[in-house]
Amino acid sequence: MAAAPASSAPASSASPARGEPTSSLAGAPDVDAAARGLRLDKPIDLGPAGALVATERGVIFRTRADELAGVPLDASGVRKRARSEDKAEPSEGARATRGAPPAFTSSSHGYWITRGKLVRKAFDWDAGGGAEALEVLADDAVDGSRVAASTATGPGRDVAVYIARASHGRDDRTAKLWVEGAAVAPLSSEGSGASSAAIANIGSRLVAVTLDERSAMSPVHARTIELDASGPPRLGADTVVFVGPSPESHNEIATAVGREGPFAFIPFARDTSSFGLASLLIGAEPHLDAPVEWTMYPNGIEPAPVDAARFCGRTWVAYVRPSAATPDAPSMLVLAPLDNRNWGAEITAGQGFDFLRVSLAPRSDGGGWLAWVGNGRSWVRGIKCS
């Protein structure tokens, strides 16, 4: 995703865009955080790079053997137990994988793709891992793709969206929906495809968002999912809420719920000379021409990891951008709030890394966890509300 510096040409879209960030690598991120209503704990080195996801109680890794292993953390930002005492914590060799991370739900299940299958496994922090066998949920998944999953509030049933292989040589890959206690069903409507997916949980219903990367454009689809205590899901209309530019590489979607409803966050080369992060207001009822706001990067970046979550009373987005327009500029991991569709000032959370993955999660005390993979290592920082 290498685009020319954003400053080399004005943005051509009618959508408003935030200007080029001005944060410096020499800045004081903890001071910046305090000014924005947060306190960031010191980063914790979790060991070699792994397929990690931040959760309410710590960081969970998918291991080489398709197991789940966790690093439990307390609200002060330290490990709850020493490594030698923690059976749930993976050995460095076991978790050293660059595969896609699991999606973790509030029902304490992890979902991921392995050997062309959608699988899940229960995880128990208190018992030190998962004793239950790996469950195979579908056998037509695309290897290397990520799963989106959530536990529906009310019925308490898990939902997972995955990218399915084309059934015929000329067919597109599509998004499919697995619902606990129901059969797998198509999520993509006839004639549309999908390359990545995310789910937003708004209490009474879920909103699934999928990206369909094509050679000339990247339609973004959204549709609602409603569930009862049992039975099949009820799907809303498959709505194209936004049409992005042609992809330069594979993009992943992140979602979070704000005051106005669900948002989707997608890094895009907005035109031939600018690159940035598009935030789409999907809303509780998806509709055409979703409002979009852009935060522009000083240059393109590949990969461009992003994640989002709501904690400390606000919607926060974690994303990686270049620190400057020059091709060899170090990368920066930043946090920025999104309030009423307006981007707030950035907080520098990490810098100088070759970032591969970012994960953001709320925790029970109102704060959050920010985990990432960069420069061959796995890291986590606790976030407190000040």
N, C-alpha and C positions, 0 to 999 in steps of 0.2 A: 504494500500500500504506500508506495512512494509518490507523494505529490509534491509539486513545487511549493515553496514557502507561501503561506497564506497571504503575506504582505505583498507579494508580487503582483497581485491583481485583486480588485475589489470583488466581493461576493456578488454573484449574479442573481441569487434567489431573492424572491420577494420576502421570504421569511426573515425575521430579525436574527442577527447573529452577534454573539459576544466577541469582542475584539481579541487580538492575540494576547495570551497570558503574559504577564510581566514578572512572575515570581522568579527569584534568583536562587541558584544552587547554594549561594552563600547565606540565604535567609535563615531565620530561626523558626522552624516549623512548630515547636511547642508553644512559642509566643503567639504565632499566628493562630494556632488552635484555640488558645485561651480567649483570644479576641473574638472568635467565632462561636464561643459557647461550648467548646470541647476541651478535654485534656487527654493527650495521647501518652500512653505508657511507653516505656522503652521497647524497641523491637526485640523479640525473642527468636533466636536462631533455632529452628526445629530440625536441622539436619539437611541432608541432600534433597534436591528437587523431587517433588512427588505430586501425585494427582490428589490435591487437597481440596477441602471445602470447609469454610467456617460455619460453625453451628452455635447454638445458644451456650453450650457447655464446653466448647473447645474446638479443636481442629481434628477432622477425620480424614484419613488417607485411604485410598484404594491401593491395595498391595499387588505385587506381581502375581500372587496366587489367587486373585479375585476374592480377597477377604477385606473386611473393614477394620482399621486399627486407629485408635484415637489418642490424642494428647489432651488430657483434661486440664482445664485452666480455671482458676478462681477469678473473682471480680477484680482482684488486685493486679491481675495480669501475670501471675506466675503459675507454674505447674502445681497441681494439687498434690501429686506424689512424685517421689524421686523416680527416675527412669527404671532403676532396678526393682522397684516395688510395683510398677504399673504393667500389668499383663496386656492392657489394651494398647499400649504404645508400641508402634512397629519398630522392628530393627531397621537400621539404615539401609541395609541391602534389600530387605523385603519390600520397602515402599519406593525404592528408586525406580519410578516409572514415569514416562512422559505421556501416558495415555490420558484420555479425558477423565476428569474427576467425577465422583458420584454426585447425584442430586440427593439432598437429605431432607426428609420431611419431619413435621412435628410428631408423627407417629413413630419416629425413631427407625425409619427404614432408609437405606441407601439404594439408589437406582442407577444403573449404568449399562453400557453395551460391552459385551465381550463375545468374541467369536461369532459375530452376526446375531447375537441374541440379546433381547432386553431381559435383564435380571434384576433381582432385588435381594437384599439381605437385611435382617433386623440387627440393630446394634443396641447394646445395653451398657451404658457408661458404668453403672454400679457393679455389674458383673464382670466388667473388664473385657467386653467384646461381644461377639455374637455366637451363640451356640447353635442357632437354627441353620439348616442347610440353605444353600443358595437356591433361590426360586427362579425358574425360567418362566417368563411371562409371555414372550413372543419370540419367534425364530426368524424374523425377516428384517432385522435392524441393520443399519449401515454402520460398519465398523469405523471407529474413530469419531463418530458423532456424539454429541452430548444429549443427555436426557433432561427434560424439565419435569419437575414433580412437585406436588403439594398435597397437603391434607385438607380436604374441604371442611370448613367450619360448619358445625351443625350435624350433618350425617357422619362426620368423622371418617370418611372413606378417602383412601389415597387415589390420586390421579397422576398419571404419567403420560407425557407426550414425547414421542420418539420419531426419528426419521427412518422411514421404511425404504427398503430397496425397491427399485423399479420392478414391476412384475413382468414386463415385456421389454424387449430391447430398446424400443423407442419411447417408452413411458418415462415420465419424470419421477424422481424420488418424491415421496409424499410424507406428510405428517399423519401419524396414527395416534389414537387415544386408547390407553389402557385404564380401566376403572376397576377398582377393587370390587369383586363380586359381580362383574359384568364381562361380556365378551369384548375383545379388541374391536375397535370401530374406526373407520376413516375419519380424520379430522379435516384434511384438505378436501375441498370440493372438487368435483370432476373437472379436469382440464387445468388445475393448478398444482404446483409442486411446493416443495419446502426444502430448505437447506439447514435451518436452525430454528429453535423454538424456545419460548419462555412462557411461564404461567404467573399471573397475578391473582392473589386471593383477596377478594373484597367482602368476605363474610358470607353473604347469602349465595354467592356464586363465584365461579372462577372465570377468568378471561385468559384464553390462550392466544398468544401472538406468535406468528411464524413469518420467517423471511424466505422469500423465493428468489434466489439469486439466478438471474438469467444473463445471457451475453449482452443484452442491450439495456436492461433495467433490473430493478430489484423491488418487486411489489412486497408490501408488508400487509399480511392478513391478520384479522382478529375476529374471534367469535366467542360467545359466552358458553359456559358449561354449567348446567344446573343439575343437582343431584338430590335424590331423596335418600332415606335410610337404606333402601335397596332398589334394585331394578336398574335399567339402562340409563345413561345420561341423556339430558335434553340439550341439544345444541342449538345455539342461535344462528343467525345468518352468517355465512362466510363473507366478511366485508373487507375490501381492500381499503385500508385507512391511509396509505401513503405509498407513493412510488418513488423509490430512491434511484440513484444513478447505477450504471453498470458496475459490477463488483470488480475490484482489482485483485482481491484474494478473498478467502473465506471469512465472513463476519459472524459473530455470535451476538444474540440479543440478550439484554438484561431487562428486567422489569422491577418496578416497585410501585407501591400505592401512595399517592399524595392526597392532599385535601380535595382535589378535584377528581380523584379516581385514579385508575392505573396509568402509569407511564411506561413507555418502552424506550430503551436507549441503544442506539446502533451507531458504531463508527463507520463513517462513509467518506470517500473522496467526493466532496460535494460537486466539484467541477474539475476541469483539467488542471487548475492551479491552486486548489485549496482542499484541505482535509479537516474534518472535525467530527464532533459527536452530536448526532441528532437526538433530541428528546421529543418524543411524540406523546401527546395527551390522548390516550386511547379512550378514557372515560368508561363509566359503567355500562354504557350501551355504545359499542363501536359504531362509527359512522364514517362516511367518505370524507376525505380532506381533513384528517386530524390535524390540529394545530401543531406546528413544529418549531422548536427553538434550536439554535445551533450554538455550540461553544467551539470556537475554531482553535486548531492546533497550529503552532508555528511551522509545521511541516508534516508530511505523512509519516506513518509508522507502521511497522509490521513485525509481530502481531500487535493488535491494539486492544488489549484486554479491558473489560469494563464490568462492573457489578454495581448493584444498588440495593438499599434497604432503608427501612424507616426506624429510627431510634432517636433518642433525645428530643422527641417532639417534632422532628423534621425528616424530610426525605433526603438522604445523602447518596451521592454517586461517587464511586471510586473508579478512576480511569488513569491510564498511562499515556503520556504525551511527550514529545521531544521538549527539551529545555530551551532549544533555540532552533533557528531555521537551517543551520548548517547540517549537512548530512551526517557528520560525526558527532553531533551534540549528544550528551548523555540524556537518558530518559528520566522522567519524573513520575512518581506515583502520587496523585493528588486526591484529596477529598473536596467536594463542593456540594453545598446545599441547593436544593431546588424548591423554591417557595412560590406558589401561585404562578407556575410556569416561568419564573425568573431565576436565572442562575445567580448564586451568591459567590463571594470571593473564595478562591482556592486556599486549601491548607496543604502544605507539602508533607507527605507521610513517608516517603522513601525517595531516594535519588541515586543516580549513578548506576542503576542496575539494568541488566538485560532482562526485562520483565516478560514472563511467559503466561502468567495466570494471576487473577485477582479474585478474591472472594470476600464478601461483606455480609455480616449477619448481626441481628439484634440479640441482646441477652436479657435475662429476667430482671436485672437491676435498672433497666432503661438505657444502658450504654450499648456498646457493640464490639465486635471483633473484626479486624481487618487482617486478612491473611493473603499472602502472595508468594509466588515463586519467582526468584530473580537471581541471576548470576550463579546458577547451579545450586541454590539453597532454597529452603522453605522457611518462611518467616510469619510472625503474627505480632500485631500490636493491639493492646486493649484500648478502648475508647470510653472515656467517662464523660458524663454531662456535668458541666461546670455552672 
